[in-house]
Amino acid sequence: MKRIILILVVLVVSGCASSPVYTVTRPPVSHQIVPGLAHRVEPKQTLWRISRMYNVDIDDILRANNISEDSTIEIGQVLVIPGRLKPQSDEPGLSSGDDFIWPLKGKIIAGFGVSYRNLINKGINIQVSMDADILASRSGKIVFYAADFGNFGRTLIIDHGNGLRSIYSGASDFFVQPGENVQRGALIGRIGSTFKGKNNYLHFEIRKGAMPQNPLFYLP
């Protein structure tokens, strides 16, 4: 059983940035006009929050608006919410406390889907200029840790339920272990303390099942 679990984890993480193509192919972007409700993006709204407001999958919104998976949305932008004629409430029991937060403050040196060091980036790389704490982007359970996961170094995975997971790679140290439950914003690791003078960055991913998601669709 442990062998099966390890194989599944490797399949999920190994696609972080090492493969030139995604393991799962998204449906093509539609260029047809799609009927639906117009939604104007408000401050602090993420695409993920909007998708939950209307109970519409993020991929459906992307296709309806001809938005590529490596793009971002902006305040004031008008989105077509396909198949919806009126707003819906958030999912029952869901609050802003369930949203994702940035794992640390820094500069994005490689965005989602771009080529970085001859590899396709399946997350974002956040550079820090000094020692920095790494926070849990959302509440969940630690399901994987490796002290040296190939080119990614120390790697940690948090399962947030509903198929969503966040991946943190390149830390100097992690302070949590598999099996632990962590709250959003909890200190889980640190970066930079053993790599001073080098180009220090955290590789951060959000995955839905095996599919890499653009973290900027989830982060405020």
Accessible surface in RSA format (square Angstrom, percent):
REM  Atomic radii and reference values for relative SASA: ProtOr
REM  Chains: A
REM  Algorithm: Lee & Richards
REM  Probe-radius: 1.40
REM  Slices: 20
REM RES _ NUM      All-atoms   Total-Side   Main-Chain    Non-polar    All polar
REM                ABS   REL    ABS   REL    ABS   REL    ABS   REL    ABS   REL
RES MET A   1   165.67  85.8 126.38  83.6  39.30  93.6 107.77  91.6  57.90  76.7
RES LYS A   2   180.96  88.3 174.02 106.8   6.94  16.5 118.27 106.5  62.69  66.8
RES ARG A   3   182.78  76.7 175.35  89.4   7.43  17.7  64.53  88.2 118.25  71.7
RES ILE A   4   100.29  57.1 100.29  74.7   0.00   0.0 100.29  72.2   0.00   0.0
RES ILE A   5    85.23  48.5  85.23  63.5   0.00   0.0  85.23  61.4   0.00   0.0
RES LEU A   6   102.37  57.0  99.68  71.3   2.69   6.8 101.86  71.5   0.51   1.4
RES ILE A   7    83.56  47.5  81.36  60.6   2.20   5.3  83.41  60.1   0.14   0.4
RES LEU A   8   103.47  57.6 102.74  73.5   0.74   1.8 102.87  72.2   0.60   1.6
RES VAL A   9    10.44   6.9   9.90   9.0   0.55   1.3  10.44   9.1   0.01   0.0
RES VAL A  10    58.07  38.2  58.07  52.6   0.00   0.0  58.07  50.5   0.00   0.0
RES LEU A  11   113.92  63.4 103.80  74.3  10.12  25.4 104.17  73.2   9.76  26.3
RES VAL A  12    23.99  15.8  23.66  21.4   0.33   0.8  23.99  20.8   0.00   0.0
RES VAL A  13     0.00   0.0   0.00   0.0   0.00   0.0   0.00   0.0   0.00   0.0
RES SER A  14    44.80  37.9  39.83  53.2   4.98  11.5  28.53  60.8  16.27  22.8
RES GLY A  15     3.42   4.2   0.00   N/A   3.42   4.2   3.39   9.3   0.03   0.1
RES CYS A  16     0.00   0.0   0.00   0.0   0.00   0.0   0.00   0.0   0.00   0.0
RES ALA A  17    12.59  11.6  12.59  19.4   0.00   0.0  12.59  17.7   0.00   0.0
RES SER A  18    51.72  43.7  35.86  47.9  15.86  36.5  24.90  53.0  26.82  37.6
RES SER A  19    29.71  25.1  26.49  35.3   3.23   7.4  18.57  39.5  11.14  15.6
RES PRO A  20   104.38  76.1  90.29  82.3  14.08  51.2  92.02  76.0  12.36  76.8
RES VAL A  21   105.00  69.1  99.73  90.3   5.26  12.7 104.64  90.9   0.36   1.0
RES TYR A  22    46.50  21.7  30.17  17.2  16.33  42.5  28.46  21.4  18.03  22.2
RES THR A  23    92.60  65.9  54.14  54.9  38.46  91.6  59.00  79.2  33.60  50.8
RES VAL A  24    61.63  40.6  57.99  52.5   3.64   8.8  61.07  53.1   0.56   1.5
RES THR A  25   127.37  90.6 100.59 102.0  26.78  63.8  71.17  95.6  56.20  85.0
RES ARG A  26    43.52  18.3  29.38  15.0  14.14  33.7  25.84  35.3  17.67  10.7
RES PRO A  27    73.99  53.9  59.93  54.6  14.06  51.1  66.55  54.9   7.44  46.3
RES PRO A  28   116.46  84.9 101.23  92.3  15.23  55.4 112.39  92.8   4.06  25.3
RES VAL A  29    60.35  39.7  46.16  41.8  14.20  34.2  46.16  40.1  14.20  38.5
RES SER A  30    34.27  29.0  26.33  35.1   7.94  18.3  27.59  58.8   6.68   9.4
RES HIS A  31   155.87  85.2 124.72  86.7  31.15  79.7  88.72  91.4  67.15  78.1
RES GLN A  32   143.26  80.1 133.15  97.3  10.10  24.1  43.15  91.8 100.11  75.9
RES ILE A  33   175.41  99.8 147.93 110.2  27.48  66.2 153.42 110.5  21.99  59.7
RES VAL A  34    42.63  28.1  34.39  31.1   8.24  19.8  34.86  30.3   7.77  21.1
RES PRO A  35   110.23  80.3  99.22  90.4  11.01  40.0 109.40  90.3   0.82   5.1
RES GLY A  36    32.95  40.6   0.00   N/A  32.95  40.6   0.87   2.4  32.07  71.8
RES LEU A  37    40.40  22.5  37.56  26.9   2.84   7.1  40.40  28.4   0.00   0.0
RES ALA A  38    69.31  63.7  47.79  73.7  21.53  49.0  48.11  67.8  21.20  56.2
RES HIS A  39    14.30   7.8  11.86   8.2   2.44   6.2   9.16   9.4   5.14   6.0
RES ARG A  40   150.44  63.2 140.78  71.8   9.67  23.0  52.54  71.8  97.90  59.3
RES VAL A  41     4.66   3.1   2.38   2.2   2.28   5.5   2.38   2.1   2.28   6.2
RES GLU A  42    98.79  56.7  97.39  73.7   1.40   3.3  21.77  42.1  77.02  62.9
RES PRO A  43    89.31  65.1  77.11  70.3  12.20  44.3  77.11  63.7  12.20  75.8
RES LYS A  44   188.08  91.8 158.29  97.1  29.79  70.9 109.17  98.3  78.90  84.0
RES GLN A  45    33.99  19.0  20.98  15.3  13.00  31.0  11.16  23.8  22.83  17.3
RES THR A  46     8.43   6.0   5.52   5.6   2.91   6.9   7.93  10.6   0.50   0.8
RES LEU A  47     0.26   0.1   0.00   0.0   0.26   0.7   0.00   0.0   0.26   0.7
RES TRP A  48    21.55   8.6  21.55  10.4   0.00   0.0   9.87   5.3  11.68  19.0
RES ARG A  49    27.01  11.3  27.01  13.8   0.00   0.0  17.62  24.1   9.39   5.7
RES ILE A  50     0.00   0.0   0.00   0.0   0.00   0.0   0.00   0.0   0.00   0.0
RES SER A  51     7.45   6.3   6.00   8.0   1.45   3.3   0.78   1.7   6.67   9.3
RES ARG A  52    13.08   5.5  11.13   5.7   1.95   4.6  12.20  16.7   0.88   0.5
RES MET A  53    39.02  20.2  38.98  25.8   0.04   0.1  35.30  30.0   3.72   4.9
RES TYR A  54     6.70   3.1   6.70   3.8   0.00   0.0   0.00   0.0   6.70   8.3
RES ASN A  55    94.76  65.3  80.85  78.1  13.90  33.5  10.45  25.1  84.31  81.5
RES VAL A  56    14.54   9.6   7.18   6.5   7.36  17.7  12.07  10.5   2.47   6.7
RES ASP A  57    55.93  39.2  41.27  41.1  14.67  34.7  29.37  69.1  26.57  26.5
RES ILE A  58     9.70   5.5   8.28   6.2   1.41   3.4   8.28   6.0   1.41   3.8
RES ASP A  59    32.14  22.5  31.52  31.4   0.62   1.5   7.38  17.4  24.76  24.7
RES ASP A  60    52.44  36.7  49.66  49.4   2.78   6.6  10.06  23.7  42.38  42.3
RES ILE A  61     0.00   0.0   0.00   0.0   0.00   0.0   0.00   0.0   0.00   0.0
RES LEU A  62    10.37   5.8  10.37   7.4   0.00   0.0  10.37   7.3   0.00   0.0
RES ARG A  63    58.31  24.5  58.17  29.7   0.15   0.3  18.47  25.2  39.85  24.1
RES ALA A  64    13.77  12.7   1.31   2.0  12.46  28.3   2.27   3.2  11.50  30.5
RES ASN A  65    33.06  22.8  10.16   9.8  22.89  55.1  10.78  25.9  22.28  21.5
RES ASN A  66    76.57  52.8  52.07  50.3  24.50  59.0  16.03  38.6  60.53  58.5
RES ILE A  67    15.74   9.0  11.53   8.6   4.21  10.1  14.62  10.5   1.12   3.0
RES SER A  68    49.09  41.5  44.72  59.7   4.37  10.1  38.65  82.3  10.43  14.6
RES GLU A  69    42.45  24.4  38.58  29.2   3.87   9.2  20.41  39.5  22.04  18.0
RES ASP A  70    78.48  55.0  54.78  54.5  23.70  56.0   7.65  18.0  70.83  70.6
RES SER A  71    39.53  33.4  31.95  42.6   7.58  17.5  20.55  43.8  18.99  26.6
RES THR A  72    67.08  47.7  52.04  52.8  15.04  35.8  27.09  36.4  39.98  60.4
RES ILE A  73    28.23  16.1   8.58   6.4  19.65  47.4   8.58   6.2  19.65  53.3
RES GLU A  74   123.05  70.6 116.83  88.4   6.21  14.8  38.00  73.5  85.04  69.4
RES ILE A  75   120.84  68.8  95.46  71.1  25.38  61.2  95.46  68.7  25.38  68.9
RES GLY A  76    29.04  35.8   0.00   N/A  29.04  35.8  21.45  58.9   7.59  17.0
RES GLN A  77    58.97  33.0  48.14  35.2  10.83  25.8  30.07  64.0  28.91  21.9
RES VAL A  78    73.99  48.7  52.59  47.6  21.40  51.6  52.59  45.7  21.40  58.1
RES LEU A  79     0.88   0.5   0.88   0.6   0.00   0.0   0.88   0.6   0.00   0.0
RES VAL A  80    46.37  30.5  46.37  42.0   0.00   0.0  46.37  40.3   0.00   0.0
RES ILE A  81     0.00   0.0   0.00   0.0   0.00   0.0   0.00   0.0   0.00   0.0
RES PRO A  82    21.42  15.6  16.34  14.9   5.08  18.5  16.55  13.7   4.87  30.3
RES GLY A  83    60.92  75.1   0.00   N/A  60.92  75.1  40.44 111.0  20.48  45.9
RES ARG A  84    58.20  24.4  57.44  29.3   0.76   1.8   6.30   8.6  51.90  31.5
RES LEU A  85   159.88  89.0 135.13  96.7  24.76  62.2 136.47  95.8  23.42  63.0
RES LYS A  86   150.85  73.6 149.66  91.8   1.19   2.8  93.15  83.8  57.69  61.5
RES PRO A  87    90.28  65.8  75.39  68.7  14.88  54.1  75.39  62.2  14.88  92.5
RES GLN A  88    73.49  41.1  59.91  43.8  13.59  32.4  24.30  51.7  49.19  37.3
RES SER A  89   101.68  85.9  76.77 102.5  24.90  57.4  45.00  95.8  56.68  79.4
RES ASP A  90    47.08  33.0  31.69  31.5  15.39  36.4  11.48  27.0  35.60  35.5
RES GLU A  91    74.93  43.0  69.22  52.4   5.71  13.6  22.66  43.8  52.27  42.7
RES PRO A  92   137.60 100.3 106.29  96.9  31.31 113.8 117.15  96.7  20.45 127.1
RES GLY A  93    86.33 106.5   0.00   N/A  86.33 106.5  45.80 125.7  40.52  90.8
RES LEU A  94    38.98  21.7  21.83  15.6  17.15  43.1  21.99  15.4  16.99  45.7
RES SER A  95    62.77  53.0  57.14  76.3   5.63  13.0  44.27  94.3  18.50  25.9
RES SER A  96    82.57  69.8  75.28 100.5   7.29  16.8  40.51  86.3  42.06  58.9
RES GLY A  97    38.12  47.0   0.00   N/A  38.12  47.0  24.69  67.8  13.43  30.1
RES ASP A  98    42.21  29.6  40.65  40.5   1.56   3.7   1.83   4.3  40.38  40.3
RES ASP A  99    24.55  17.2  24.55  24.4   0.00   0.0   9.30  21.9  15.25  15.2
RES PHE A 100     0.93   0.5   0.00   0.0   0.93   2.4   0.00   0.0   0.93   2.7
RES ILE A 101    42.82  24.4  42.82  31.9   0.00   0.0  42.82  30.8   0.00   0.0
RES TRP A 102    76.94  30.9  69.52  33.6   7.42  17.4  63.94  34.1  13.00  21.1
RES PRO A 103     0.00   0.0   0.00   0.0   0.00   0.0   0.00   0.0   0.00   0.0
RES LEU A 104     8.86   4.9   1.15   0.8   7.71  19.4   8.32   5.8   0.54   1.5
RES LYS A 105   192.49  93.9 175.00 107.4  17.49  41.6 121.95 109.8  70.53  75.1
RES GLY A 106    46.71  57.6   0.00   N/A  46.71  57.6  16.93  46.5  29.78  66.7
RES LYS A 107   143.53  70.0 135.62  83.2   7.91  18.8  85.01  76.5  58.52  62.3
RES ILE A 108    61.55  35.0  40.12  29.9  21.43  51.7  40.12  28.9  21.43  58.2
RES ILE A 109    48.75  27.7  19.16  14.3  29.59  71.3  25.63  18.5  23.12  62.7
RES ALA A 110     5.01   4.6   0.32   0.5   4.69  10.7   4.83   6.8   0.19   0.5
RES GLY A 111    21.38  26.4   0.00   N/A  21.38  26.4  15.04  41.3   6.34  14.2
RES PHE A 112     5.98   3.0   0.89   0.6   5.09  13.3   0.89   0.5   5.09  14.6
RES GLY A 113    26.17  32.3   0.00   N/A  26.17  32.3   5.65  15.5  20.52  45.9
RES VAL A 114    62.63  41.2  57.47  52.0   5.16  12.4  62.63  54.4   0.00   0.0
RES SER A 115    79.86  67.5  51.05  68.1  28.81  66.4  34.19  72.8  45.68  64.0
RES TYR A 116    43.44  20.3  40.83  23.2   2.62   6.8  38.79  29.2   4.65   5.7
RES ARG A 117   154.55  64.9 123.59  63.0  30.97  73.7  64.92  88.7  89.63  54.3
RES ASN A 118   145.31 100.2 116.34 112.4  28.97  69.8  29.34  70.6 115.97 112.1
RES LEU A 119    62.31  34.7  58.84  42.1   3.48   8.7  62.31  43.8   0.00   0.0
RES ILE A 120    45.83  26.1  45.83  34.1   0.00   0.0  45.83  33.0   0.00   0.0
RES ASN A 121     1.85   1.3   1.37   1.3   0.48   1.2   1.24   3.0   0.62   0.6
RES LYS A 122     1.27   0.6   1.27   0.8   0.00   0.0   0.07   0.1   1.20   1.3
RES GLY A 123     0.00   0.0   0.00   N/A   0.00   0.0   0.00   0.0   0.00   0.0
RES ILE A 124     0.00   0.0   0.00   0.0   0.00   0.0   0.00   0.0   0.00   0.0
RES ASN A 125     4.23   2.9   4.23   4.1   0.00   0.0   0.00   0.0   4.23   4.1
RES ILE A 126     0.20   0.1   0.20   0.1   0.00   0.0   0.20   0.1   0.00   0.0
RES GLN A 127    54.41  30.4  51.56  37.7   2.85   6.8   6.62  14.1  47.80  36.2
RES VAL A 128    11.61   7.6   3.59   3.3   8.02  19.3   7.69   6.7   3.92  10.6
RES SER A 129   110.11  93.0  66.96  89.4  43.15  99.4  54.11 115.2  56.00  78.5
RES MET A 130   139.43  72.2 130.55  86.4   8.89  21.2  98.41  83.7  41.02  54.3
RES ASP A 131    47.45  33.2  31.85  31.7  15.60  36.9  10.08  23.7  37.37  37.3
RES ALA A 132    19.45  17.9  14.23  22.0   5.22  11.9  19.45  27.4   0.00   0.0
RES ASP A 133    65.29  45.7  55.51  55.2   9.79  23.1  10.25  24.1  55.04  54.9
RES ILE A 134     0.00   0.0   0.00   0.0   0.00   0.0   0.00   0.0   0.00   0.0
RES LEU A 135    55.83  31.1  55.83  39.9   0.00   0.0  55.83  39.2   0.00   0.0
RES ALA A 136     0.00   0.0   0.00   0.0   0.00   0.0   0.00   0.0   0.00   0.0
RES SER A 137     0.00   0.0   0.00   0.0   0.00   0.0   0.00   0.0   0.00   0.0
RES ARG A 138    24.48  10.3  24.48  12.5   0.00   0.0   4.53   6.2  19.96  12.1
RES SER A 139    43.02  36.4  37.16  49.6   5.86  13.5  29.27  62.3  13.75  19.3
RES GLY A 140    17.25  21.3   0.00   N/A  17.25  21.3  15.02  41.2   2.22   5.0
RES LYS A 141   100.05  48.8  99.66  61.1   0.40   0.9  42.52  38.3  57.53  61.3
RES ILE A 142     0.84   0.5   0.00   0.0   0.84   2.0   0.00   0.0   0.84   2.3
RES VAL A 143    47.19  31.1  24.63  22.3  22.56  54.4  29.26  25.4  17.93  48.6
RES PHE A 144    19.27   9.6  17.18  10.6   2.09   5.4  19.27  11.7   0.00   0.0
RES TYR A 145    64.23  30.0  43.22  24.6  21.01  54.7  31.53  23.7  32.70  40.3
RES ALA A 146    19.76  18.2  14.45  22.3   5.31  12.1  19.76  27.8   0.00   0.0
RES ALA A 147    60.96  56.0  46.38  71.6  14.58  33.2  46.38  65.3  14.58  38.6
RES ASP A 148   112.97  79.1  88.17  87.8  24.79  58.6  29.66  69.8  83.30  83.1
RES PHE A 149    32.86  16.4  30.84  19.1   2.02   5.2  32.82  19.9   0.04   0.1
RES GLY A 150    63.31  78.1   0.00   N/A  63.31  78.1  43.91 120.5  19.40  43.4
RES ASN A 151   137.17  94.6  97.15  93.9  40.03  96.4  26.09  62.8 111.08 107.4
RES PHE A 152    30.13  15.1  22.69  14.1   7.43  19.3  28.82  17.5   1.31   3.7
RES GLY A 153    25.08  30.9   0.00   N/A  25.08  30.9  24.04  66.0   1.04   2.3
RES ARG A 154    77.27  32.4  75.17  38.3   2.09   5.0   1.65   2.3  75.62  45.8
RES THR A 155     0.00   0.0   0.00   0.0   0.00   0.0   0.00   0.0   0.00   0.0
RES LEU A 156     0.00   0.0   0.00   0.0   0.00   0.0   0.00   0.0   0.00   0.0
RES ILE A 157     0.01   0.0   0.01   0.0   0.00   0.0   0.01   0.0   0.00   0.0
RES ILE A 158     0.00   0.0   0.00   0.0   0.00   0.0   0.00   0.0   0.00   0.0
RES ASP A 159    41.02  28.7  36.87  36.7   4.15   9.8   6.49  15.3  34.53  34.4
RES HIS A 160    19.35  10.6   0.00   0.0  19.35  49.5   2.46   2.5  16.88  19.6
RES GLY A 161    33.71  41.6   0.00   N/A  33.71  41.6  31.79  87.2   1.92   4.3
RES ASN A 162   139.37  96.1  99.85  96.5  39.53  95.2  34.31  82.6 105.07 101.6
RES GLY A 163    42.70  52.7   0.00   N/A  42.70  52.7  32.51  89.2  10.19  22.8
RES LEU A 164    10.64   5.9  10.64   7.6   0.00   0.0  10.64   7.5   0.00   0.0
RES ARG A 165    61.54  25.8  61.54  31.4   0.00   0.0   8.48  11.6  53.06  32.2
RES SER A 166     0.00   0.0   0.00   0.0   0.00   0.0   0.00   0.0   0.00   0.0
RES ILE A 167     0.00   0.0   0.00   0.0   0.00   0.0   0.00   0.0   0.00   0.0
RES TYR A 168     0.00   0.0   0.00   0.0   0.00   0.0   0.00   0.0   0.00   0.0
RES SER A 169     0.75   0.6   0.56   0.8   0.18   0.4   0.56   1.2   0.18   0.3
RES GLY A 170    27.77  34.3   0.00   N/A  27.77  34.3  19.39  53.2   8.38  18.8
RES ALA A 171     3.23   3.0   0.00   0.0   3.23   7.4   0.00   0.0   3.23   8.6
RES SER A 172     3.96   3.3   0.18   0.2   3.79   8.7   0.18   0.4   3.79   5.3
RES ASP A 173    61.51  43.1  61.51  61.2   0.00   0.0  14.84  34.9  46.67  46.5
RES PHE A 174    13.14   6.6   0.57   0.4  12.57  32.7   0.57   0.3  12.57  36.0
RES PHE A 175    96.57  48.3  64.96  40.2  31.61  82.3  72.34  43.9  24.23  69.4
RES VAL A 176    10.85   7.1  10.17   9.2   0.68   1.6  10.17   8.8   0.68   1.8
RES GLN A 177    99.56  55.7  99.56  72.8   0.00   0.0  42.65  90.8  56.90  43.2
RES PRO A 178    68.98  50.3  47.56  43.4  21.41  77.8  47.92  39.6  21.05 130.9
RES GLY A 179    45.39  56.0   0.00   N/A  45.39  56.0  26.05  71.5  19.34  43.3
RES GLU A 180    71.85  41.3  65.71  49.7   6.15  14.6  34.63  67.0  37.23  30.4
RES ASN A 181   113.75  78.4  86.14  83.2  27.61  66.5  24.37  58.6  89.39  86.4
RES VAL A 182    11.97   7.9   6.49   5.9   5.48  13.2  10.89   9.5   1.08   2.9
RES GLN A 183   124.89  69.8 123.89  90.5   1.00   2.4  55.05 117.2  69.84  53.0
RES ARG A 184    83.49  35.1  62.25  31.7  21.24  50.6   5.40   7.4  78.09  47.3
RES GLY A 185    29.85  36.8   0.00   N/A  29.85  36.8  13.10  35.9  16.76  37.5
RES ALA A 186    34.34  31.6  22.60  34.9  11.74  26.7  33.73  47.5   0.61   1.6
RES LEU A 187    86.88  48.4  68.33  48.9  18.55  46.6  68.33  48.0  18.55  49.9
RES ILE A 188     0.00   0.0   0.00   0.0   0.00   0.0   0.00   0.0   0.00   0.0
RES GLY A 189     0.00   0.0   0.00   N/A   0.00   0.0   0.00   0.0   0.00   0.0
RES ARG A 190    74.14  31.1  74.14  37.8   0.00   0.0  21.03  28.7  53.10  32.2
RES ILE A 191     2.29   1.3   2.29   1.7   0.00   0.0   2.29   1.6   0.00   0.0
RES GLY A 192     0.73   0.9   0.00   N/A   0.73   0.9   0.25   0.7   0.48   1.1
RES SER A 193    47.80  40.4  29.65  39.6  18.15  41.8  20.95  44.6  26.85  37.6
RES THR A 194    93.65  66.6  62.02  62.9  31.62  75.4  68.53  92.1  25.11  38.0
RES PHE A 195    82.56  41.3  79.28  49.1   3.28   8.5  82.56  50.1   0.00   0.0
RES LYS A 196   155.87  76.0 128.79  79.0  27.08  64.5  76.03  68.4  79.84  85.0
RES GLY A 197    87.67 108.1   0.00   N/A  87.67 108.1  43.32 118.9  44.35  99.3
RES LYS A 198   148.45  72.4 128.23  78.7  20.22  48.1  85.10  76.6  63.35  67.5
RES ASN A 199    69.47  47.9  45.50  44.0  23.97  57.7  31.25  75.2  38.22  36.9
RES ASN A 200    15.97  11.0  10.36  10.0   5.61  13.5   6.62  15.9   9.35   9.0
RES TYR A 201    50.11  23.4  43.18  24.6   6.93  18.0  18.04  13.6  32.07  39.5
RES LEU A 202     0.00   0.0   0.00   0.0   0.00   0.0   0.00   0.0   0.00   0.0
RES HIS A 203     9.12   5.0   9.09   6.3   0.03   0.1   5.90   6.1   3.22   3.7
RES PHE A 204     0.00   0.0   0.00   0.0   0.00   0.0   0.00   0.0   0.00   0.0
RES GLU A 205     0.00   0.0   0.00   0.0   0.00   0.0   0.00   0.0   0.00   0.0
RES ILE A 206     0.00   0.0   0.00   0.0   0.00   0.0   0.00   0.0   0.00   0.0
RES ARG A 207     2.44   1.0   2.39   1.2   0.05   0.1   0.16   0.2   2.28   1.4
RES LYS A 208    87.28  42.6  81.04  49.7   6.24  14.9  57.72  52.0  29.56  31.5
RES GLY A 209    43.72  53.9   0.00   N/A  43.72  53.9  39.71 109.0   4.01   9.0
RES ALA A 210    47.89  44.0  39.33  60.7   8.56  19.5  39.35  55.4   8.54  22.6
RES MET A 211    23.45  12.1  22.95  15.2   0.50   1.2  22.80  19.4   0.65   0.9
RES PRO A 212     0.74   0.5   0.68   0.6   0.06   0.2   0.68   0.6   0.06   0.4
RES GLN A 213     6.79   3.8   6.57   4.8   0.22   0.5   0.34   0.7   6.45   4.9
RES ASN A 214     2.61   1.8   1.25   1.2   1.36   3.3   0.00   0.0   2.61   2.5
RES PRO A 215     0.00   0.0   0.00   0.0   0.00   0.0   0.00   0.0   0.00   0.0
RES LEU A 216    49.23  27.4  37.23  26.6  12.00  30.2  37.35  26.2  11.88  32.0
RES PHE A 217     4.08   2.0   4.00   2.5   0.08   0.2   4.08   2.5   0.00   0.0
RES TYR A 218     2.48   1.2   2.40   1.4   0.09   0.2   0.00   0.0   2.48   3.1
RES LEU A 219     8.94   5.0   0.00   0.0   8.94  22.5   0.00   0.0   8.94  24.1
RES PRO A 220    83.50  60.9  42.44  38.7  41.06 149.3  70.45  58.2  13.04  81.1
END  Absolute sums over single chains surface
CHAIN  1 A    11469.4       8951.2       2518.2       6763.9       4705.6
END  Absolute sums over all chains
TOTAL         11469.4       8951.2       2518.2       6763.9       4705.6
